[in-house]
Amino acid sequence: MPSMFVIIWRFTTGDAEAFERHYGPEGTWAAFFRRDPAFVRTDLLKGDAYLTFDWWTSRDAYEAFRTSHNAEYAQIDWQCESVALTEEKLGVFETV
């Protein structure tokens, strides 16, 4: 099985419905990422906070997407900022 790359974020929110609409597997972010064939999927987990897992075929593919879509990424980040009370990047990982 080829390795995959994942970025994991932790969020808290005061508006679960709006948060899930933007950060869920069919949300604003996933729709944006899906424009790239190297994007695999977004997983959203809910507990005492939300965790997002954004899966890509490789770190290089993700970084190329970020570089070529940086302005649009920043705009979506600004638009979604109001639904996240806290945001913490937990890390980036590759499957072994």
MARKE-857390 format. One record per residue (C-alpha): residue in three letters; x, y, z. Coordinates in steps of 0.25 Angstrom, whole numbers, plus 5000, padded with zeros to 4 digits. Example, Ala and Ser with C-alpha at 12.3 -4.5 7.8 and 13.67 -1.06 7.14 Angstrom:
<atoms>
ALA504949825031SER505549965029
</atoms>
This chain:
<atoms>
MET500050005000PRO500650144996SER500850235008MET499950355011PHE500050485017VAL499150545028ILE499050675035ILE498250675048TRP497650795054ARG496850815068PHE495750915069THR494750955078THR493451035074GLY492251105080ASP491451065067ALA491450915064GLU490550925052ALA491351035045PHE492650965049GLU492250835043ARG491750905030HIS493050965028TYR494050855033GLY493350725031PRO493550625020GLU492650695010GLY492950835016THR493550965010TRP494950915013ALA494850775007ALA494150834994PHE495350924992PHE496350814994ARG495550724985ARG495950804973ASP497350734974PRO497450594970ALA498450564981PHE497450594992VAL496850474998ARG495850515008THR495550585021ASP495150515034LEU494450595045LEU494350535059LYS493650595070GLY493850575085ASP494250685095ALA494750755083TYR494750735068LEU495850665061THR496050685046PHE496950585038ASP497250635024TRP497850525016TRP498750545003THR499550444995SER500850514999ARG501350635006ASP501950684993ALA500550684987TYR499950754999GLU501050864999ALA500950884984PHE499450904985ARG499651004997THR500651084989SER499851094976HIS498551124984ASN499051204995ALA498251324993GLU496951244992TYR497351165005ALA497551295013GLN496151345008ILE495451215012ASP496251215026TRP495751355028GLN494351325025CYS494351205034GLU495051275045SER493751315052VAL493251175055ALA494551125062LEU494751175076THR496151105077GLU497051045066GLU498250955068LYS499050885058LEU499450755065GLY500450715054VAL500650655040PHE500950505039GLU501250395028THR500750255028VAL501750145030
</atoms>
